[in-house]
Amino acid sequence: MPRGFNAWVVATVGADLGSGVLAFSLAWVASGHGPALVSAVLTLTVAPSVLFGLLGGAVADRFGPRRVMIVCTCAFMSISAVLALTVTVRPMSPVALVVAAAAIGTVSAFHRPAVGVFPRMFVVDAELGAAMARVGMASQVAGAIAPPLGGILVGVIALSGVAWIDVVGCICMVMVLLAVRPPIASSPAMEAVSVRGILRGIATAGETRGAPALLACVALVAGAVIPSMVVGIPLVARERGWTAAEAGLIEAGWIAGGLLAGAWFSWRGTSARAWRGIAIGPVLVACGLAALAVSPSWTSAAGGTGIIGFGVVIFTAHVFPTYVRLAPASMLSRFQSVLILAQRAPQLVVTPLIGILIGFTTTGPAFLCGAVVALVATVVVAANKTLRAVGSASVAGGVSPAP
């Protein structure tokens, strides 16, 4: 891999560590106000990605992923700095939590499409699976450390100190992005930032063979896993008498499980028949969610989340490179924004439902519902001949099928 790519991957660990610690701390503080506020914070983090994600992809296609990432990282840094100063003056109120979540979500809407396609600026299609696995592994390393570290730091240096840690991570990332020049230049799509350009990206994604089925699978797995992890873990910890540090270790379990799978794929690459990984991943996710639903201790719960993480990475390591290879060169970020929309939109529905369900019953039924949803993704893969064809060796080797 080019040195510039490796430098960015290392910087990703620092930046994701800062944002991960902050995200866990915000979720933990919000959980002290009840499940309704936790659901609201997560919803407002996700909603802007649904509202502005397509525009974010168009902006990245127009101005280039690197420029967009620099601007967005500076915006993240400003939000964290303001949050740290605000919490220093007065206690964190529910209103402040909501405003912070909305601001972070809005910037993420423009940041995520650029980040998703940035690896393609460094490598050819045949190496894309390994490159994206390395980026994912870097995020997983940070994610494995962030929850337990957040659980410790939020009690030691409070939310203000955690926010300053995120500021430092953002500074490091901006410095690297300013220094790195990807060897593969992206051609600006002058028409991208327009209604016609955005609609054209959506239509092309819908017409490209295999892409709609991939998007459906991503929506199902994301809807099953992300709300269950972000909303469910703090609430199940409080429900069963576990501490903040133990809740952080439970959340770290699904990242640690993902690391095992990510390490293998970053070393050996992904399977030539990608559809098999896409089908197996959700089955493991469902098993982990079922285990989490009945866990009597935080250690067994961490084991359940480890299985979830293992399954998620098997799934994403095969879905994401396959989907990126299908995108036309001038529509990389717009294709990515459609993928992000498929990831985020289900959370707007599932997250409030989980909060309501847990409020009336317990966390166990919510996790079991997520397991059932995850299994539907496996059914979609097994029943779709087109998706099995797209996940064949020809695509894994870097040759995209014709639309």
N, C-alpha and C positions, 0 to 999 in steps of 0.2 A: 504494500500500500504506500502511496506517496507520503512524504514526511508531513506535508501540510494536513493531510487527512488524519494522520496519527495525532498531530498536535490538537486538532479540533476534537477528536475523540477524548483525549485527556482533559481538555477544557470542559467537555460535556459532563464529565464526572463531577467536577467542582460546581458547575452551574446547577446541575440537577440535584446535587446534594443540598445546596442552599435552598432551592425551591421546594425540595421534598421535606426538609425540616420545617420550613415555614408552613407548608400545606398541612402536615400532621398537627402542628401546633394550633393552627386555626380550627381544624376539625375538633381537636380536643377541647379547646376553649368553648366552641359552639356546643359540644355535647353536654357541657355543664348547664346549658339553658334548655335542654330537652331535645327530643328527636325532630321536632318541627324545625328548629333553627338549623340543625345539621343538614336536613334535607334542603332548606332554603339556601344555605351557603353553597352546597354542591350544585344545586340547580342554577344559581347565578354564576357559578364558575363555568358551567357548560353552555348555558343559553346563548351567550354572545358568539360562541363558535358556530352555533346553528344559524344565528341571525346574520353574522358577518363573515362566516368562513368562506363562502363562495367568492365574496369580494376580496378576502385575503389571498386566496389562490390567484385571482386575476392580477392583483397588485404584484405578487411575486413573479408571475410570468412577464409582467410589463417592465419591472425595474430590476429583476434578478434576485434569486434567493439570498445571496450574501448581503446585499444592501438592506433587504427587509429584516434579516436577522439582526443586523447591527442596530437598526433603529428600535426594533422591538425589545432587544436586550437592555438598551438604555431606558426604555419605558418601564420595564420590570424593575430595574434598579431604582428608578424614581419612586415607584409605588411602594417598594419596601422601605425606602428611606423615610417617606412621609408616614408610613405606618409605624415605624419605630419611634419617630418623634411624637406622633399622636399618642401612642400608648405610654410614653414617658410622662406626658402631661396629665392624662386621665385614664381610668380603667377602660378596658376594651368593652364596648357596649354592643348589643346586638345590631344596632344600626351601623356601627363602624365595621363589624364583621361582614355585613351584607354589602356595604360599599366597597370594601377591599376585594371581596370575591368577584363582584361585577367588574371592577377595574382589571383584575388579573385575567378574567375570562375574555374581556374585550381585546386585550393585547395578544392573548394566546390565539385568538381567531386569525390574526395576521401572521403570527410566528410559526404555528404548526405546519401549514402547507409548505413553507420555505424549508424548514428543518427536514421534513419528510423526503424531499427530493434532493437535498444537498449532497448525499453520498454519490448520486449519479454524476455529479460534476467532477468526480475524482477517478472513477473506474468505468470499465466497459461492462456491458450487460452480463457477460459470463462471470464476472467477479462481484456482481451486485449483491447476491445472496450473502456471501461472506462479509462484504462491507457493511451491509445493513445489520447483520448479526453482531458485528463488533460495536456498532453504534448502540444497538439495543442492549448489549452486554454492559457497555459503559453506563447507560441509564439504570440498568438493574443493579450494578455495583453501588451506585449512589442511592438507589431506592432501598437496597438491603440495609444500608447504614442509616439512612435518614429517619425511619420511624422510631427505632430504639433511641437514636441520638436525640430526636425531637422530644420523645417522652422524658428523657433526662434533662435536656436543656430548658424545656418550658417550665420545669420546676426549679431550675438553678438560676438562669439568667432572664427568665420571663420572656414574654412574647417580643418585647422590644429588642432584646439581645439576639433572639432568633432572626428577626427581620434584618439586623445588621449583618449577620452571617450571609444572608441571601444577597445583600448589596455587594459583599466581597466576591461572591461567586460570579455575579454579573459583570463586575469590573474585569475579572480574569478572562471571561468569555469575549468581551468586547475587544480586549487587547489581542487575543488570538485571531479573531475574525478580521481585524484590521491588518494583520500581518500575513494571513493566508490568502493565496491566490489559486483557486482551483484550476487544474490544467485543462479542463473541458469547459469552454465558455458557453454560457446560455444565450441564445438569441432572443432579444427583446421582442415580445409580441405586442405590437403597437396597438392592436385593436382589443387587447384583453380587458382593459378597464372600461368596459361599456356593457350595457344590458345585452347587446348582441353577442359580445365576446363571452360573457358569463354563460348565457344560454347555450351558446355553441359548445362550450366545454361540457355542460351537463348532457346535452344531446349526444355528443360523441362518446361519453362514458356509457350512456345507455345503449348505444348502438354497437359498441365494441364487443365482440364475441367473448363471453366468459365474465366480463366485468360486472354485469348486474348480479349474477349468482355470487360472486366474491363479495360484493357489497352487502348482500342479504346475510351471508354468513358472519361478516364482521359486525353488522348491526345486532344480530342475535347474541353473539358471544360478549360484545361490549355491554349490551343491556343486562346480561346475566351477571357479569363479573364486577364491573366498575362500581355500580351503586352498592352491591353487596359488600365490597371491600371498604369503600370510603365511608359509607353510612353505617354498615352493619358492625364493623369491628369495634369502633368506639362504644357503640350501644351495647353490644354483647359483653364487652368488658365490664361496663358499669352494671349490667343486668346480673352477671355472674360473680361480681365482687373482685374482679381483677384490677390491678393498678395500671396507671398510665404507662409505666415502663413495660409491663407485661403486654399491654395492648400494642405497644410499638413493636415488640418482638413477634407478636402474632402477625401483624401487618408485614413485618420483614420476612416472614416465612414464605409468602407467595413470591417475593422478589428473589429470595435465596433459591427457591425451587426453579425459578426462571433462569437463574445464573447457571445451573447445571446444564440445562438444555442449550442456553445461549453460548456457553463455552464450547460445546461440541460443534454447533453450527458455525461459529466463527472460525473454528479450526478446520473442519472438514467440509463446510458448505452444506447447503440444503439438499434434500432428496430430489432425485430426478423426476419422480412422480409426486408432484407437490400435493395433489388432491388427497393422498393418503395422510399426510401430516395435517391437512385442513380438517379431515374427518376424525382423526384420532384425538386431536387436541381438545375439542369440546367434551368428549367422553371423560377424559381425565379431569376437566374442569368440573363436570357434574359430580364426579366421585368426591372431589375435594370439598365442594359446597355441602354435600350430604354429610361428610365427616364433620365439618364445622358446625352444622346444625345441631349435632348431638354431642359435641365435645364436652366432657365434664371438667376438664382442666385447661389452662392456657397452653400447656405443652402439647396436648393432643390437638388443640385448635391450631397451633403453629404448624403441626404436621399436615393438617387439612389444607391450610393455605399454601404450604409447600407444594402439595399435589396440584393445586389450582395454578400456581405460577409455572410449574413444569408444563402443564397442558396449554396454558396461554402462549408460552414461547414456541412450543411446537407448532401451534396454530399460526401465530403471527409470522414466524420465520419463513413459512411457506406462502402465506397469503400476500404479504406486503411486497416482496420482490416480484412475484408473479403479476401483481396489479400494476406496479411501476413500469414493468417491461411493456405492458400493453399501451401505455400512454404515448401519444405523439410528442416529439421533441418540443414543439411549441406550446404544449398544453400540460407540461409536467405538473406544475403547481395547481392548475385548475382541476386536473384529475385527482390530485392529492386532497384538494379541498372537498371534493365529492366524497372521498373515502372518510375524511374527518367528519363530514356531515352524517355519514352512516354510523360512525362510532358515537357521535354526541347526541343526535336527535333522540334515540331511544331512552337515553338517561333522563331527558326532560319528563318523560312519562313514568319511567320506572322509579326514579328517585323519590318523588312525592308518594307513590304507592307504597314503597318500602317503609317510609316514615309513618304512613297511616296504618299499615299492617302491623308494624311493630308496636305502635301505640295501642292497638286493640288486643294484640296477642303477645307473642314474644319474638325473639330474633330467629328461632328455629324454623318456623314456617316460611319466613322470608327467604332464608338460604335454600330451602327445598324448592321453592318456586323458581329461584335462579337456576337450580340444577336442571329442572325440566326445560327451561328456555334454552339452555346451552345444548341440550341433546337435540333440539330441533335443528340446530346448525349441522349436525352430523347427518340428519335425515336429508337436508337440502343437498349436501355434497353427494351422498350415496344415490340420490334419485336423479341427479342432473348429469346427463351424458356430456353436455357441452363443457361443464366445469371439469369433468374428468379428462376431457381431451385437452383443455387449456393447461392442465397440470401435468402434461406429459413431458417426456425428456426433451422434446424440441424446444419447448418454452423454457425449461430449466436451463438449457444450454445457451439461452440468450436470443433465440429466434422467436419473435412474437408471431402468432397466427394472424392471418388477415381478418379484418373485421367482418 
